[in-house]
Amino acid sequence: MSAVVVVHGGAWAIPDELAQASMDGVKVAAREGFSVLKTGGSALDAVEAAVRTLEDNSVFNAGHGATLNSDGGVELDAIIMDGRTLASGAVSSVKNIANPVSLARAVMEKTAHSMLTSRGANLFAESIGMPTVPTEALVSEYERKEWEKHKSYVTGVREEFNSQWVHDTVGAVAVDSAGNVACATSTGGIRNKMVGRVGDSPIIGSGGYADNFSGAVSCTGHGESILKVTLARLILSHVEQGKSVAESSQLSLQYMADRVRGAGGSIVVSPSGQWAATFTTERMAWAAVDHDALWYGLNPKEKFKEQVPQ
């Protein structure tokens, strides 16, 4: 069984000035996740490591690159799921946590719950000694300037939906040498969202899902649309019917477009190591490491290959 990791940096209309940094960021994250697998780490360890790398990169809308809500605050969402046991952990509307994916994993492993939200999630983080950071440390200068342009929730969110602007999320899926799969997804949400708004990212079956019997998925795009069709689980339902991961992704994203006019993307890996990165937005930064080869792309039908240094 060969180990595989696939990551995405969000499906949206990535502007040219962020294109190279987005590509560089997902390639680094994919290599980080694969290095965990190569040294015997689990799929769960790999997706956490990959997503932490993306959360630490201010180019992406997660962790240190989070968008601002209508009050100028940061509210972060994340999920992680273990395909071996179907255990999952999630957090929503979290403040002052640089790596919400790790807090989500702590919810999964240290509590009897699947999701904690807002103040309760932050109180839990404090109880386990997870360090906090000031909000300013999670907001890039680029984001601060963009937020100033779109202070109105109604105007800002409509403009961003129509232009597929800043619906980006980060995520990772992996299969390890034992055939176990896992997923993780993390986001700062939509710029100028209402305070307390939660999208698809931390919701099991929507922003992510993992099951050793079918595969692992991480989704990105317009959260409300993804929620309506439970996109991650929809993709795996097609896989369970015998379709390839690529066809399953394409059919599900097309259904979302037809049914609710939503655009987005997904990364998928099967227990056998088959994988796909698919999107219906203008661009999606993605990368995968498979058999010591690094695959990556940004534009539709684009797929480049590099060798991973031994």
DODREN-561166 format. One line per 8 residues: number of its first residue (from 1); for each residue x, y, z of N, C-alpha, C. Coordinates in Angstrom, 2 decimals. Layout:
REM DODREN-561166
NUM> X/Y/Z/X/Y/Z/X/Y/Z  ...
//
This chain:
REM DODREN-561166
1> 0.85/-1.20/0.00/0.00/0.00/0.00/0.89/1.24/0.00  0.74/2.09/-1.02/1.53/3.32/-1.08/0.76/4.46/-0.43  1.47/5.26/0.34/0.85/6.39/1.03/0.69/7.57/0.07  -0.39/8.31/0.26/-0.69/9.48/-0.59/-1.23/10.59/0.29  -0.86/11.82/-0.02/-1.47/12.98/0.62/-1.84/13.99/-0.45  -3.01/14.61/-0.30/-3.48/15.64/-1.23/-3.93/16.84/-0.39  -3.58/18.05/-0.83/-3.98/19.25/-0.09/-4.59/20.26/-1.06  -5.42/21.15/-0.52/-5.92/22.28/-1.31/-5.81/23.56/-0.48
9> -5.72/24.67/-1.19/-5.64/25.97/-0.53/-6.85/26.83/-0.78  -7.95/26.21/-1.25/-9.19/26.94/-1.46/-9.56/27.09/-2.92  -10.84/26.92/-3.22/-11.36/27.07/-4.58/-12.04/28.43/-4.69  -11.44/29.34/-5.47/-12.01/30.67/-5.66/-11.28/31.35/-6.81  -11.60/32.60/-7.06/-10.95/33.34/-8.15/-9.64/33.92/-7.64  -8.66/33.05/-7.46/-7.36/33.47/-6.91/-6.74/34.52/-7.84  -6.48/35.72/-7.33/-5.90/36.76/-8.19/-4.45/36.44/-8.54  -3.99/36.99/-9.64/-2.64/36.70/-10.11/-1.58/37.02/-9.07
17> -1.82/38.07/-8.29/-0.80/38.46/-7.32/-0.64/37.46/-6.18  -1.62/36.56/-6.01/-1.52/35.53/-4.97/-1.27/34.13/-5.55  -1.26/34.03/-6.89/-1.21/32.72/-7.53/0.06/31.95/-7.19  1.22/32.57/-7.35/2.48/31.85/-7.10/2.63/31.48/-5.64  2.28/32.41/-4.75/2.39/32.12/-3.32/1.43/31.00/-2.91  0.25/30.96/-3.54/-0.71/29.89/-3.25/-0.15/28.54/-3.71  0.43/28.51/-4.91/1.01/27.27/-5.41/2.18/26.81/-4.52  3.04/27.75/-4.19/4.19/27.40/-3.34/3.70/26.86/-1.99
25> 2.65/27.47/-1.45/2.14/27.08/-0.14/1.57/25.67/-0.11  0.79/25.30/-1.13/0.21/23.95/-1.12/1.27/22.90/-1.38  2.30/23.24/-2.16/3.38/22.28/-2.40/4.15/22.00/-1.11  4.42/23.04/-0.35/5.10/22.86/0.94/4.26/22.01/1.88  2.96/22.28/1.92/2.07/21.54/2.82/1.97/20.07/2.42  1.90/19.80/1.12/1.82/18.41/0.65/3.10/17.66/1.03  4.23/18.30/0.85/5.50/17.65/1.23/5.55/17.40/2.73  5.04/18.35/3.51/5.04/18.19/4.97/4.17/17.00/5.37
33> 2.98/16.90/4.79/2.11/15.78/5.10/2.71/14.45/4.69  3.36/14.43/3.52/3.94/13.18/3.03/5.13/12.76/3.87  5.90/13.74/4.38/7.05/13.39/5.22/6.60/12.67/6.48  5.40/13.03/6.99/4.83/12.34/8.14/4.52/10.89/7.78  3.90/10.70/6.61/3.56/9.35/6.17/4.81/8.51/5.92  5.82/9.15/5.35/7.04/8.42/4.98/7.81/7.93/6.20  7.64/8.62/7.32/8.34/8.20/8.54/7.45/7.35/9.43  6.36/6.82/8.86/5.51/5.88/9.59/4.33/6.50/10.30
41> 4.11/7.81/10.10/2.98/8.46/10.74/1.66/8.03/10.12  0.58/8.26/10.85/-0.75/7.87/10.38/-1.31/8.91/9.42  -2.36/8.53/8.70/-3.06/9.48/7.84/-3.57/10.66/8.65  -4.03/10.39/9.87/-4.53/11.45/10.75/-3.42/12.44/11.08  -2.23/11.92/11.41/-1.08/12.79/11.68/-0.73/13.63/10.46  -0.80/13.00/9.30/-0.40/13.67/8.06/-1.33/14.83/7.71  -2.63/14.62/7.81/-3.56/15.70/7.44/-3.48/16.85/8.45  -3.27/16.51/9.72/-3.10/17.59/10.70/-1.86/18.41/10.39
49> -0.74/17.73/10.10/0.51/18.44/9.81/0.38/19.30/8.57  -0.26/18.76/7.53/-0.42/19.53/6.29/-1.29/20.76/6.51  -2.39/20.60/7.21/-3.29/21.73/7.44/-2.67/22.75/8.38  -1.93/22.31/9.37/-1.22/23.27/10.24/-0.27/24.13/9.40  0.40/23.53/8.45/1.31/24.27/7.58/0.56/25.35/6.80  -0.64/25.00/6.31/-1.45/25.98/5.58/-2.01/27.05/6.51  -2.39/26.65/7.74/-2.88/27.63/8.72/-1.79/28.63/9.11  -0.55/28.20/9.04/0.57/29.07/9.42/1.00/29.99/8.29
57> 0.42/29.83/7.11/0.77/30.61/5.94/-0.31/31.66/5.70  0.03/32.92/5.82/-0.97/33.99/5.75/-1.56/34.18/4.37  -1.08/33.47/3.36/-1.68/33.53/2.03/-3.08/32.92/2.03  -3.32/31.96/2.94/-4.57/31.20/2.94/-5.54/31.67/4.01  -6.83/31.47/3.72/-7.89/31.90/4.63/-8.13/30.83/5.70  -7.20/30.73/6.62/-7.28/29.79/7.74/-6.16/30.18/8.70  -6.42/30.08/9.99/-5.35/30.42/10.93/-4.82/31.82/10.71  -3.54/31.91/10.36/-2.88/33.21/10.23/-3.31/34.05/9.04
65> -4.11/33.50/8.15/-4.58/34.29/7.01/-6.08/34.51/7.03  -6.68/34.40/8.21/-8.14/34.41/8.32/-8.77/35.72/7.84  -9.98/35.59/7.29/-10.76/36.77/6.91/-11.43/37.36/8.15  -11.91/38.59/8.00/-12.58/39.30/9.09/-14.09/39.27/8.89  -14.82/39.13/10.02/-16.28/39.16/9.93/-16.78/40.61/9.94  -18.10/40.78/10.00/-18.67/42.13/9.87/-18.27/43.06/11.01  -17.85/42.49/12.13/-17.38/43.31/13.26/-15.87/43.51/13.25  -15.21/42.98/12.23/-13.75/43.07/12.18/-13.07/42.06/13.08
73> -13.79/41.00/13.44/-13.22/39.95/14.28/-12.90/38.70/13.47  -12.19/37.78/14.11/-11.82/36.52/13.48/-12.60/35.38/14.14  -13.25/34.54/13.34/-13.95/33.35/13.83/-13.54/32.18/12.94  -12.90/31.20/13.53/-12.29/30.10/12.78/-13.06/28.80/12.97  -13.11/28.00/11.91/-13.78/26.70/11.93/-12.82/25.62/11.44  -12.94/24.41/11.96/-12.09/23.31/11.49/-12.71/21.97/11.84  -12.35/20.95/11.06/-12.76/19.58/11.34/-11.60/18.64/11.03  -11.56/17.52/11.72/-10.63/16.44/11.41/-11.38/15.14/11.62
81> -11.11/14.13/10.78/-11.85/12.87/10.89/-10.96/11.69/10.56  -11.12/10.64/11.34/-10.35/9.41/11.22/-11.22/8.36/10.52  -10.82/7.94/9.32/-11.61/6.98/8.57/-11.61/5.58/9.15  -10.65/5.30/10.02/-10.58/3.96/10.61/-11.71/3.73/11.59  -12.02/4.75/12.41/-13.02/4.60/13.47/-14.26/5.46/13.27  -14.23/6.36/12.29/-15.27/7.38/12.07/-15.31/8.40/13.21  -14.29/8.44/14.03/-14.19/9.48/15.05/-13.91/10.81/14.35  -14.52/11.87/14.88/-14.27/13.20/14.32/-14.29/14.23/15.43
89> -13.63/15.33/15.16/-13.65/16.46/16.08/-13.73/17.74/15.28  -14.46/18.72/15.80/-14.63/19.98/15.07/-14.77/21.14/16.05  -14.40/22.32/15.57/-14.62/23.56/16.32/-15.18/24.60/15.36  -15.98/25.52/15.89/-16.52/26.60/15.07/-16.49/27.91/15.84  -16.39/29.00/15.11/-16.38/30.36/15.67/-15.35/30.52/16.78  -14.19/29.92/16.58/-13.11/29.99/17.56/-12.30/31.26/17.36  -11.88/31.85/18.46/-11.07/33.06/18.39/-9.68/32.79/18.95  -8.70/33.50/18.43/-7.35/33.56/19.02/-6.61/32.22/19.06
97> -6.95/31.31/18.16/-6.26/30.03/18.08/-5.59/29.94/16.71  -4.29/29.83/16.67/-3.56/29.84/15.40/-3.78/28.58/14.58  -3.98/27.44/15.26/-4.13/26.16/14.56/-5.40/25.44/15.01  -6.56/25.91/14.53/-7.82/25.29/14.94/-7.93/23.81/14.58  -7.19/23.33/13.57/-7.24/21.91/13.24/-6.75/21.06/14.41  -5.76/21.56/15.14/-5.24/20.82/16.30/-6.21/20.86/17.46  -6.94/21.96/17.59/-7.98/22.03/18.61/-9.11/21.06/18.25  -9.45/20.96/16.97/-10.47/20.00/16.53/-10.04/18.57/16.87
105> -8.76/18.27/16.67/-8.28/16.92/17.00/-8.36/16.68/18.51  -8.09/17.70/19.28/-8.19/17.56/20.74/-9.64/17.31/21.16  -10.59/17.96/20.50/-12.01/17.68/20.78/-12.30/16.21/20.53  -11.78/15.70/19.42/-12.00/14.30/19.06/-11.39/13.34/20.08  -10.19/13.64/20.55/-9.44/12.69/21.36/-9.58/12.89/22.87  -9.98/14.11/23.30/-9.98/14.40/24.73/-11.36/14.68/25.30  -12.41/14.65/24.45/-13.76/14.88/24.96/-14.68/13.77/24.46  -15.89/13.77/24.99/-16.91/12.81/24.52/-17.76/13.41/23.42
113> -17.36/14.58/22.91/-18.16/15.30/21.93/-17.52/15.30/20.55  -18.28/15.74/19.57/-17.77/15.85/18.21/-17.47/17.30/17.81  -18.16/18.26/18.44/-17.95/19.66/18.08/-18.11/20.57/19.28  -17.24/21.54/19.38/-17.38/22.63/20.35/-17.37/23.94/19.60  -18.13/24.91/20.10/-18.24/26.17/19.38/-17.94/27.38/20.25  -17.49/28.43/19.62/-17.35/29.76/20.20/-16.66/29.74/21.57  -17.30/30.35/22.58/-16.69/30.47/23.91/-16.33/29.12/24.50  -17.20/28.13/24.29/-16.93/26.81/24.84/-15.68/26.18/24.25
121> -15.48/26.38/22.96/-14.29/25.85/22.31/-13.04/26.54/22.84  -13.13/27.86/23.03/-11.98/28.58/23.57/-11.70/28.22/25.01  -12.75/27.98/25.81/-12.55/27.55/27.19/-11.87/26.17/27.22  -12.26/25.30/26.31/-11.64/23.98/26.22/-10.16/24.12/25.84  -9.88/24.99/24.89/-8.49/25.22/24.49/-7.65/25.68/25.67  -8.23/26.57/26.47/-7.54/27.06/27.66/-7.31/25.95/28.67  -8.29/25.05/28.80/-8.19/23.97/29.80/-7.11/22.96/29.46  -6.79/22.82/28.18/-5.75/21.86/27.80/-4.41/22.55/27.52
129> -4.36/23.85/27.82/-3.10/24.57/27.69/-2.72/24.94/26.28  -3.68/25.00/25.37/-3.37/25.40/23.99/-3.09/26.89/23.95  -1.98/27.29/23.39/-1.64/28.72/23.39/-2.59/29.54/22.53  -2.81/30.77/22.93/-3.63/31.70/22.16/-2.75/32.79/21.58  -3.26/33.44/20.55/-2.54/34.55/19.93/-3.51/35.71/19.77  -3.02/36.95/19.77/-3.94/38.08/19.57/-4.52/38.06/18.16  -5.73/38.58/18.03/-6.41/38.61/16.74/-5.54/39.23/15.65  -4.82/40.29/16.01/-3.99/40.98/15.02/-2.98/40.04/14.37
137> -2.53/39.04/15.12/-1.53/38.11/14.58/-2.11/37.16/13.54  -3.45/37.08/13.49/-4.10/36.17/12.54/-4.61/36.88/11.29  -4.38/38.17/11.20/-4.92/38.96/10.09/-3.79/39.59/9.29  -3.72/39.27/8.02/-2.67/39.84/7.17/-3.03/41.28/6.78  -2.03/42.02/6.37/-2.26/43.38/5.92/-3.14/43.38/4.67  -2.97/42.39/3.83/-3.80/42.23/2.63/-5.28/42.08/3.01  -5.54/41.23/3.99/-6.93/41.01/4.42/-7.52/42.28/5.04  -6.73/42.98/5.85/-7.22/44.20/6.49/-7.66/45.21/5.43
145> -6.87/45.34/4.36/-7.21/46.30/3.30/-8.46/45.86/2.54  -8.56/44.55/2.25/-9.74/44.05/1.54/-11.01/44.22/2.37  -10.89/43.98/3.67/-12.05/44.11/4.56/-12.56/45.55/4.57  -11.64/46.50/4.56/-12.03/47.91/4.56/-12.84/48.26/3.31  -12.56/47.55/2.20/-13.29/47.81/0.96/-14.72/47.27/0.99  -14.97/46.26/1.82/-16.26/45.54/1.79/-16.88/45.46/3.18  -17.03/46.58/3.84/-17.49/46.55/5.22/-18.94/46.11/5.37  -19.75/46.34/4.36/-21.15/45.94/4.44/-21.28/44.44/4.21
153> -21.95/43.74/5.13/-22.14/42.28/4.96/-22.89/41.97/3.68  -24.01/42.65/3.45/-24.85/42.33/2.30/-24.07/42.57/1.01  -23.44/43.73/0.90/-22.68/44.04/-0.31/-21.47/43.14/-0.43  -20.74/43.02/0.64/-19.50/42.25/0.59/-19.71/40.80/0.25  -20.64/40.15/0.90/-20.84/38.72/0.65/-21.42/38.49/-0.74  -22.32/39.35/-1.18/-22.87/39.19/-2.53/-21.78/39.35/-3.58  -20.96/40.36/-3.41/-19.89/40.57/-4.38/-18.95/39.37/-4.39  -18.64/38.86/-3.22/-17.70/37.75/-3.15/-18.32/36.48/-3.71
161> -19.62/36.28/-3.49/-20.26/35.09/-4.06/-20.25/35.17/-5.58  -20.60/36.33/-6.11/-20.68/36.47/-7.56/-19.31/36.34/-8.23  -18.26/36.76/-7.54/-16.93/36.72/-8.13/-16.13/35.50/-7.66  -16.75/34.65/-6.85/-16.05/33.51/-6.25/-14.82/34.01/-5.49  -15.00/35.08/-4.75/-13.88/35.77/-4.11/-13.79/35.41/-2.63  -12.67/34.91/-2.24/-12.38/34.59/-0.85/-13.41/33.64/-0.23  -13.72/32.59/-0.94/-14.42/31.46/-0.34/-13.38/30.40/-0.03  -12.16/30.83/0.13/-11.14/29.80/0.24/-11.08/29.22/1.64
169> -10.68/28.00/1.67/-10.59/27.13/2.83/-9.32/26.34/2.59  -8.76/25.72/3.59/-7.65/24.80/3.33/-8.05/23.41/3.78  -7.42/22.41/3.20/-7.77/21.05/3.60/-6.74/20.05/3.14  -6.84/18.85/3.70/-5.94/17.76/3.34/-6.66/16.44/3.49  -6.31/15.49/2.64/-6.75/14.11/2.78/-5.52/13.23/2.62  -5.56/12.05/3.22/-4.40/11.16/3.13/-4.82/9.72/3.33  -4.02/8.82/2.77/-4.12/7.40/3.07/-2.72/6.95/3.48  -2.62/6.21/4.57/-1.30/5.76/5.03/-1.00/4.35/4.55
177> 0.17/3.85/4.91/0.62/2.55/4.41/-0.24/1.40/4.91  -1.04/1.64/5.96/-1.94/0.62/6.48/-3.31/0.66/5.81  -3.52/1.63/4.92/-4.80/1.76/4.23/-5.83/2.57/4.98  -5.40/3.26/6.03/-6.32/4.13/6.77/-6.37/5.50/6.11  -7.57/6.08/6.03/-7.73/7.41/5.44/-8.13/8.42/6.51  -7.89/9.70/6.21/-8.27/10.78/7.13/-8.45/12.05/6.33  -9.19/12.99/6.90/-9.37/14.30/6.27/-9.27/15.39/7.33  -8.95/16.59/6.88/-8.99/17.76/7.74/-9.29/18.98/6.88
185> -10.10/19.89/7.43/-10.49/21.11/6.72/-10.48/22.26/7.72  -10.02/23.44/7.30/-9.93/24.59/8.21/-10.20/25.86/7.42  -10.88/26.83/8.05/-11.22/28.07/7.34/-11.42/29.25/8.28  -11.31/30.43/7.69/-11.69/31.66/8.37/-13.05/32.15/7.93  -13.68/31.43/7.00/-15.03/31.78/6.56/-15.04/32.81/5.44  -16.19/33.43/5.25/-16.36/34.44/4.20/-16.12/35.82/4.79  -15.38/36.64/4.08/-15.15/38.01/4.53/-16.48/38.74/4.72  -16.58/39.49/5.82/-17.78/40.26/6.17/-18.98/39.39/6.52
193> -18.75/38.12/6.83/-19.85/37.26/7.26/-20.46/37.82/8.55  -21.70/37.45/8.82/-22.33/37.83/10.08/-21.59/37.18/11.24  -21.54/37.85/12.35/-20.92/37.28/13.55/-21.66/36.00/13.92  -20.92/34.94/14.12/-21.53/33.66/14.47/-21.85/32.77/13.29  -21.65/33.26/12.06/-21.92/32.43/10.88/-20.95/31.25/10.85  -21.51/30.08/10.58/-20.70/28.87/10.42/-21.01/28.29/9.06  -19.98/27.99/8.29/-20.16/27.41/6.97/-20.05/25.90/6.99  -19.63/25.35/5.88/-19.57/23.89/5.75/-18.36/23.27/6.41
201> -17.27/24.03/6.52/-15.97/23.42/6.85/-15.96/22.53/8.09  -16.58/22.92/9.22/-16.51/22.07/10.40/-17.63/21.04/10.49  -18.49/20.99/9.48/-19.67/20.13/9.55/-19.38/18.78/8.91  -19.51/17.72/9.70/-19.23/16.38/9.20/-20.14/16.05/8.02  -19.55/15.53/6.95/-20.31/15.18/5.75/-20.41/16.31/4.75  -20.10/17.52/5.16/-20.15/18.68/4.25/-18.75/19.16/3.93  -18.07/19.74/4.93/-16.71/20.21/4.71/-15.69/19.09/4.64  -16.01/17.95/5.19/-15.08/16.83/5.16/-15.73/15.54/5.62
209> -15.18/14.43/5.18/-15.63/13.12/5.65/-14.55/12.11/5.33  -14.42/11.11/6.21/-13.42/10.06/5.99/-13.97/8.73/6.48  -13.84/7.70/5.65/-14.31/6.36/5.97/-13.43/5.36/5.24  -12.80/4.47/5.99/-11.92/3.48/5.37/-12.63/2.62/4.32  -13.95/2.55/4.38/-14.68/1.74/3.41/-14.86/2.43/2.06  -14.59/3.76/2.00/-14.81/4.47/0.74/-13.72/5.48/0.42  -13.31/6.30/1.39/-12.28/7.29/1.11/-12.38/8.49/2.03  -11.60/9.51/1.70/-11.59/10.75/2.48/-11.73/11.93/1.54
217> -12.48/12.95/2.00/-12.77/14.13/1.19/-12.58/15.39/2.04  -12.04/16.44/1.43/-12.08/17.78/2.01/-12.64/18.71/0.95  -13.60/19.54/1.34/-14.29/20.41/0.38/-13.95/21.88/0.60  -14.18/22.66/-0.43/-13.95/24.10/-0.38/-14.91/24.77/-1.35  -15.25/26.02/-1.08/-16.17/26.75/-1.94/-17.19/27.51/-1.13  -18.36/27.76/-1.71/-19.40/28.51/-1.02/-20.05/27.62/0.02  -19.84/27.93/1.29/-20.24/27.06/2.38/-21.71/26.71/2.43  -22.56/27.71/2.21/-23.99/27.45/2.28/-24.44/26.47/1.19
225> -23.82/26.56/0.02/-24.15/25.62/-1.06/-23.67/24.21/-0.72  -22.46/24.11/-0.20/-21.91/22.80/0.17/-22.76/22.14/1.25  -23.22/22.93/2.21/-24.07/22.39/3.27/-25.37/21.81/2.72  -25.95/22.49/1.75/-27.25/22.06/1.22/-27.19/20.69/0.56  -26.04/20.33/-0.01/-25.93/19.04/-0.71/-25.04/18.05/0.04  -24.61/18.42/1.27/-23.66/17.59/2.04/-22.60/17.01/1.10  -21.79/17.92/0.55/-20.93/17.60/-0.58/-19.94/16.47/-0.32  -19.27/16.48/0.83/-18.25/15.44/1.08/-18.88/14.05/1.07
233> -20.01/13.91/1.76/-20.67/12.60/1.81/-21.27/12.23/0.47  -21.74/13.23/-0.29/-22.29/12.97/-1.61/-21.22/12.37/-2.52  -20.03/12.94/-2.47/-18.93/12.42/-3.29/-18.65/10.95/-2.94  -18.58/10.65/-1.66/-18.28/9.27/-1.26/-19.42/8.31/-1.57  -20.64/8.81/-1.64/-21.76/7.94/-2.01/-21.60/7.46/-3.45  -21.08/8.32/-4.32/-20.79/7.91/-5.70/-19.64/6.91/-5.75  -18.63/7.13/-4.91/-17.51/6.19/-4.84/-18.02/4.81/-4.42  -18.93/4.80/-3.46/-19.49/3.54/-2.97/-20.31/2.81/-4.04
241> -20.74/3.55/-5.04/-21.49/2.94/-6.15/-20.56/2.44/-7.25  -19.25/2.55/-7.02/-18.29/2.01/-7.96/-17.65/2.99/-8.90  -17.95/4.29/-8.76/-17.36/5.29/-9.64/-15.97/5.67/-9.13  -15.14/6.18/-10.02/-13.81/6.64/-9.63/-13.93/7.88/-8.76  -12.86/8.21/-8.04/-12.92/9.40/-7.19/-13.04/10.66/-8.03  -12.43/10.67/-9.22/-12.52/11.84/-10.09/-13.95/12.03/-10.60  -14.56/10.95/-11.09/-15.93/11.05/-11.60/-16.90/11.40/-10.47  -16.70/10.81/-9.31/-17.56/11.09/-8.16/-17.52/12.57/-7.79
249> -16.33/13.15/-7.83/-16.18/14.57/-7.52/-16.87/15.43/-8.58  -16.65/15.10/-9.84/-17.24/15.88/-10.93/-18.76/15.83/-10.89  -19.31/14.64/-10.68/-20.77/14.50/-10.63/-21.36/15.30/-9.47  -20.70/15.26/-8.33/-21.22/15.93/-7.13/-21.14/17.44/-7.26  -20.03/17.95/-7.79/-19.89/19.39/-7.98/-20.87/19.89/-9.03  -21.12/19.08/-10.07/-22.09/19.46/-11.08/-23.51/19.49/-10.49  -23.80/18.51/-9.63/-25.11/18.49/-8.97/-25.29/19.75/-8.12  -24.24/20.14/-7.39/-24.33/21.34/-6.57/-24.56/22.58/-7.45
257> -23.90/22.63/-8.60/-24.09/23.76/-9.51/-25.51/23.79/-10.07  -26.01/22.62/-10.46/-27.36/22.54/-11.04/-28.45/22.80/-10.02  -28.26/22.25/-8.83/-29.32/22.28/-7.82/-29.39/23.59/-7.06  -28.23/24.13/-6.68/-28.23/25.35/-5.84/-27.32/26.45/-6.39  -26.83/26.27/-7.62/-25.98/27.26/-8.27/-24.73/27.56/-7.47  -24.18/26.54/-6.84/-22.99/26.72/-6.02/-21.74/26.23/-6.72  -20.63/26.93/-6.49/-19.34/26.54/-7.05/-18.40/26.15/-5.92  -17.46/25.27/-6.23/-16.52/24.85/-5.20/-15.52/23.85/-5.73
265> -14.90/23.13/-4.81/-13.90/22.15/-5.19/-13.77/21.10/-4.11  -13.03/20.05/-4.45/-12.81/18.97/-3.49/-11.51/18.25/-3.80  -10.94/17.65/-2.76/-9.85/16.70/-2.93/-10.32/15.39/-2.31  -9.97/14.29/-2.96/-10.45/12.98/-2.53/-9.32/11.97/-2.64  -9.26/11.03/-1.71/-8.34/9.90/-1.81/-9.08/8.64/-1.40  -8.84/7.55/-2.08/-9.46/6.28/-1.74/-8.50/5.44/-0.90  -9.00/4.41/-0.22/-8.12/3.55/0.57/-7.04/2.86/-0.27  -7.27/2.74/-1.58/-6.28/2.11/-2.46/-5.26/3.10/-2.99
273> -5.44/4.39/-2.68/-4.49/5.41/-3.11/-4.89/6.18/-4.34  -6.06/5.90/-4.90/-6.57/6.69/-6.03/-6.94/8.08/-5.49  -6.62/9.14/-6.23/-6.91/10.48/-5.72/-7.35/11.41/-6.86  -7.96/12.52/-6.46/-8.42/13.52/-7.43/-8.50/14.88/-6.77  -8.26/15.91/-7.56/-8.46/17.31/-7.14/-9.33/17.95/-8.22  -10.53/18.39/-7.85/-11.54/18.81/-8.82/-12.17/20.13/-8.36  -12.48/21.02/-9.30/-13.12/22.28/-8.89/-13.91/22.88/-10.04  -14.91/23.71/-9.68/-15.75/24.40/-10.66/-15.60/25.92/-10.54
281> -14.72/26.38/-9.69/-14.41/27.81/-9.58/-13.34/28.15/-10.62  -12.94/29.42/-10.66/-11.93/29.82/-11.64/-10.59/29.14/-11.39  -10.24/29.00/-10.11/-8.96/28.40/-9.77/-9.08/27.65/-8.44  -8.19/26.70/-8.23/-8.01/26.07/-6.93/-6.55/25.63/-6.84  -5.87/26.11/-5.82/-4.48/25.68/-5.60/-4.50/24.32/-4.90  -3.84/23.34/-5.50/-3.82/21.99/-4.93/-2.46/21.34/-5.19  -2.15/20.35/-4.37/-0.91/19.58/-4.58/-1.10/18.21/-3.97  -0.41/17.23/-4.54/-0.48/15.85/-4.05/0.88/15.21/-4.15
289> 1.21/14.36/-3.17/2.43/13.56/-3.26/2.01/12.10/-3.31  2.46/11.44/-4.38/2.07/10.06/-4.68/3.29/9.36/-5.28  3.75/8.29/-4.66/4.92/7.56/-5.16/6.13/8.47/-5.35  6.40/9.33/-4.40/7.55/10.24/-4.44/7.49/11.26/-5.58  6.33/11.42/-6.20/6.13/12.46/-7.21/5.19/13.51/-6.64  5.52/14.76/-6.86/4.68/15.87/-6.43/3.87/16.36/-7.63  2.56/16.29/-7.52/1.65/16.79/-8.55/0.99/18.07/-8.04  0.75/19.03/-8.93/0.14/20.27/-8.46/-0.54/20.99/-9.62
297> -1.43/21.92/-9.27/-2.12/22.70/-10.28/-2.84/23.89/-9.68  -3.30/24.77/-10.53/-4.01/25.98/-10.11/-5.20/26.26/-11.01  -5.02/26.11/-12.31/-6.06/26.40/-13.30/-6.76/25.12/-13.75  -7.94/25.24/-14.35/-8.67/24.04/-14.81/-7.82/23.18/-15.75  -7.93/21.87/-15.59/-7.25/20.88/-16.44/-5.73/21.02/-16.40  -5.22/21.59/-15.34/-3.78/21.80/-15.21/-3.21/20.78/-14.22  -2.12/20.12/-14.62/-1.51/19.12/-13.75/-0.03/19.04/-14.05  0.78/19.51/-13.12/2.23/19.49/-13.28/2.84/18.47/-12.34
305> 4.08/18.07/-12.65/4.73/17.02/-11.87/6.17/17.39/-11.56  6.57/17.15/-10.32/7.96/17.30/-9.90/8.35/16.06/-9.11  9.64/15.75/-9.08/10.09/14.67/-8.22/10.30/15.21/-6.80  9.90/14.41/-5.82/10.12/14.78/-4.43/11.52/14.36/-4.04  12.34/15.26/-3.51/13.71/14.90/-3.12/13.70/13.73/-2.11  14.60/12.80/-2.32/14.69/11.64/-1.43/15.39/12.01/-0.13
//
